[in-house]
Amino acid sequence: MKILVAYDGTIHAQNALKYGIRKIREKGGEVLLLQIFDSTLFVDYDAGPKAVEMARAEAAQQLAIARQIIQDTAAGITTRIVSEEGDAEQTLLSYAEAEHPELILVPPRYKALAKKAPCPVYSIPGVILVPVDNTDTQLANMDSIREEATATGSLVILLGTIPVHLYSREEKRELEKVKKETNTRLNRIDTMLVEAGITTKKVMRLGYPDEEILKAAEEFSASLVILPSGGTTSSELRKAAAMLLHESVRLKMPFLLVPARKTA
C-alpha cells in the first residue's frame, strides 16, 4: 500500500502524517510525504522578496518537524519526503497520477481534491460516516469506530438506515419495529462515542441502504465510511457493503471494512 500525505506544516497535516504512518505499520507499504511551496501565492505580492524568504524559512522549519515525526514514529517503515514548488493543487494531482497511491491524506484546506484525484482522499480531520441498522453489527465494531475518530479528530455521522422496500403496506407493524430497533442502536452507539469525547450527529434515512449511504456521504462530505464485512448474521447493512464494493466506480471516498469478529 502507498499513502500520499499532503503536508503543509499545520497540526492537521502532522496528524495526517502520524495517521498514515500508523496505517502503513498495520498494512505494510510506503508513506510518501509531499510538501509544496506554493509560489503562486506570492505573485504580485507587494511585500517583496523578503516575504518569500521568510515563507521559505518557515516551510523548512515545518519540514524539519515532519522529519522528526518520521524519526520518532516510523522506525522500520518505508518513507519518502519530497519537496516541490508550484501550484499546490496541481502538483498534488500530478503526484497522485504519477505515484498511484491507494490513499491520499490531506489537511482540510485540500479536501476539494477528493473530486479530482484518481484515488480516495481522506481529509484529517474530516467526517466519518457510520451506517447503522437494527442489528448489533456496528456495536461489534465500536473499537474501530472510536479508534478512527480519535486518531483523526473527526466528526462522526451516525446514519440509521431503514430498508422500507422490504415491507409492504400490510407490514407496517414490522416496519415500525425495525425503525424502533434501529433508533435504539443509533442512540446506544451515540452515547458510547460521546462518552469517549467524540463529536457526533445522528440522522435517519429510509430507502435502499447502499443508496442512502452514498447520498449521505455526498451530503456530509464524508472523508471515510465505516462498514461491516463478512459474518454469518444476515444484515441489510452487510448486503449494502458488499454491493458498494462490487461497484467500486461509485466509491469516491475511502471505505473501512471491519471484519466480523470470530465467535467461540
SEVOSE-415711 format. One record per residue (C-alpha): residue in three letters; z, x, y. Coordinates in steps of 0.5 Angstrom, whole numbers, padded with zeros to 4 digits, always signed. Layout:
residues N
ALAZXY ...
This chain:
residues 264
MET+0000+0000+0000 LYS-0002+0002+0007 ILE+0002+0000+0013 LEU+0000+0001+0020 VAL+0005+0001+0025 ALA+0003+0000+0033 TYR+0008+0004+0036 ASP+0009+0003+0044 GLY+0016+0006+0044 THR+0020+0000+0045 ILE+0026-0002+0041 HIS+0022-0008+0038 ALA+0017-0002+0036 GLN+0022+0002+0033 ASN+0025-0004+0029 ALA+0018-0005+0026 LEU+0017+0003+0024 LYS+0024+0002+0020 TYR+0022-0004+0017 GLY+0015-0001+0015 ILE+0019+0005+0012 ARG+0023+0000+0008 LYS+0017-0004+0005 ILE+0014+0003+0003 ARG+0020+0005+0000 GLU+0020-0001-0004 LYS+0013-0002-0006 GLY+0010+0005-0005 GLY+0004+0008-0001 GLU+0004+0010+0006 VAL+0006+0009+0013 LEU+0001+0010+0019 LEU+0004+0010+0026 LEU-0001+0010+0032 GLN+0002+0011+0039 ILE-0004+0009+0044 PHE-0003+0012+0051 ASP-0007+0006+0055 SER-0010+0010+0060 THR-0014+0004+0062 LEU-0007+0001+0066 PHE-0008+0007+0071 VAL-0015+0005+0073 ASP-0015+0004+0081 TYR-0007+0006+0081 ASP-0005+0007+0088 ALA+0001+0012+0086 GLY-0004+0017+0084 PRO-0004+0023+0078 LYS+0004+0023+0079 ALA+0005+0017+0076 VAL+0000+0018+0070 GLU+0004+0025+0069 MET+0011+0021+0069 ALA+0008+0016+0064 ARG+0005+0021+0059 ALA+0012+0025+0059 GLU+0015+0018+0057 ALA+0010+0017+0052 ALA+0012+0024+0049 GLN+0019+0022+0049 GLN+0018+0016+0046 LEU+0014+0019+0040 ALA+0020+0024+0039 ILE+0024+0018+0038 ALA+0019+0016+0032 ARG+0019+0023+0029 GLN+0027+0022+0029 ILE+0027+0016+0026 ILE+0022+0018+0020 GLN+0026+0024+0019 ASP+0032+0020+0018 THR+0030+0015+0014 ALA+0023+0017+0011 ALA+0025+0022+0006 GLY+0020+0022+0000 ILE+0015+0017+0004 THR+0008+0019+0006 THR+0008+0018+0013 ARG+0003+0020+0019 ILE+0003+0020+0026 VAL-0003+0019+0030 SER-0003+0019+0038 GLU-0009+0016+0041 GLU-0011+0015+0048 GLY-0015+0009+0051 ASP-0015+0001+0051 ALA-0009-0001+0046 GLU-0012-0007+0043 GLN-0019-0004+0042 THR-0016+0003+0039 LEU-0011-0001+0034 LEU-0017-0005+0032 SER-0021+0001+0031 TYR-0016+0004+0027 ALA-0015-0002+0023 GLU-0022-0002+0021 ALA-0023+0005+0019 GLU-0016+0006+0015 HIS-0016-0001+0012 PRO-0008-0002+0012 GLU-0006-0008+0008 LEU-0001-0010+0014 ILE+0000-0008+0021 LEU+0007-0009+0024 VAL+0007-0010+0032 PRO+0012-0011+0037 PRO+0011-0018+0041 ARG+0006-0015+0046 TYR+0001-0014+0041 LYS+0002-0021+0037 ALA-0005-0023+0039 LEU-0008-0018+0035 ALA-0007-0023+0029 LYS-0013-0027+0030 LYS-0018-0021+0031 ALA-0015-0016+0026 PRO-0018-0015+0019 CYS-0011-0016+0015 PRO-0005-0019+0016 VAL-0001-0018+0023 TYR+0007-0018+0023 SER+0010-0019+0030 ILE+0017-0016+0030 PRO+0021-0020+0032 GLY+0017-0026+0030 VAL+0017-0033+0027 ILE+0019-0033+0019 LEU+0016-0040+0016 VAL+0020-0042+0010 PRO+0018-0049+0007 VAL+0023-0053+0003 ASP+0022-0058-0002 ASN+0027-0063-0006 THR+0029-0057-0011 ASP+0033-0051-0010 THR+0027-0047-0011 GLN+0028-0044-0004 LEU+0036-0044-0004 ALA+0035-0039-0010 ASN+0031-0034-0005 MET+0037-0034+0000 ASP+0038-0027+0000 SER+0031-0025+0001 ILE+0030-0030+0007 ARG+0037-0027+0010 GLU+0034-0020+0009 GLU+0027-0021+0012 ALA+0030-0025+0018 THR+0036-0020+0019 ALA+0031-0014+0019 THR+0026-0016+0024 GLY+0031-0021+0028 SER+0026-0026+0027 LEU+0027-0034+0029 VAL+0027-0038+0022 ILE+0023-0044+0022 LEU+0025-0049+0016 LEU+0020-0053+0014 GLY+0021-0059+0010 THR+0015-0062+0006 ILE+0014-0069+0003 PRO+0009-0070-0001 VAL+0007-0077+0001 HIS+0001-0077-0003 LEU+0004-0077-0010 TYR+0008-0084-0008 SER+0004-0091-0008 ARG+0007-0097-0004 GLU+0011-0099-0009 GLU+0014-0093-0010 LYS+0018-0093-0003 ARG+0025-0092-0006 GLU+0023-0086-0010 LEU+0020-0083-0003 GLU+0026-0084+0001 LYS+0030-0081-0005 VAL+0025-0075-0004 LYS+0026-0075+0003 LYS+0034-0075+0003 GLU+0034-0069-0002 THR+0029-0065+0002 ASN+0033-0066+0008 THR+0040-0064+0004 ARG+0036-0058+0002 LEU+0034-0057+0009 ASN+0041-0057+0012 ARG+0044-0053+0007 ILE+0039-0047+0008 ASP+0040-0048+0015 THR+0048-0048+0015 MET+0047-0041+0011 LEU+0043-0038+0015 VAL+0046-0040+0022 GLU+0053-0037+0019 ALA+0049-0031+0018 GLY+0048-0030+0025 ILE+0040-0032+0024 THR+0037-0037+0029 THR+0034-0043+0026 LYS+0030-0049+0027 LYS+0028-0055+0023 VAL+0022-0059+0022 MET+0020-0064+0017 ARG+0013-0066+0015 LEU+0009-0071+0011 GLY+0003-0069+0007 TYR+0000-0064+0002 PRO+0005-0058+0002 ASP-0001-0053+0003 GLU-0004-0056+0009 GLU+0003-0057+0012 ILE+0005-0050+0011 LEU-0002-0048+0014 LYS-0001-0053+0020 ALA+0006-0051+0022 ALA+0004-0043+0021 GLU-0001-0044+0026 GLU+0003-0049+0031 PHE+0009-0044+0031 SER+0005-0037+0031 ALA+0009-0035+0024 SER+0009-0028+0023 LEU+0011-0029+0016 VAL+0011-0035+0011 ILE+0016-0034+0005 LEU+0014-0038-0001 PRO+0017-0038-0008 SER+0013-0035-0014 GLY+0013-0037-0021 GLY+0018-0040-0025 THR+0019-0046-0030 THR+0021-0051-0026 SER+0016-0056-0023 SER+0015-0056-0016 GLU+0010-0058-0011 LEU+0012-0052-0007 ARG+0010-0047-0012 LYS+0004-0051-0013 ALA+0002-0050-0006 ALA+0004-0043-0006 ALA-0001-0042-0012 MET-0006-0046-0008 LEU-0006-0042-0002 LEU-0006-0035-0006 HIS-0013-0038-0009 GLU-0015-0039-0002 SER-0014-0032+0001 VAL-0019-0033+0006 ARG-0015-0039+0009 LEU-0009-0034+0010 LYS-0008-0031+0017 MET-0001-0028+0017 PRO+0003-0025+0011 PHE+0006-0029+0006 LEU+0012-0026+0002 LEU+0012-0029-0005 VAL+0019-0029-0008 PRO+0019-0029-0016 ALA+0023-0034-0019 ARG+0030-0031-0022 LYS+0031-0030-0029 THR+0036-0034-0033 ALA+0040-0032-0038 
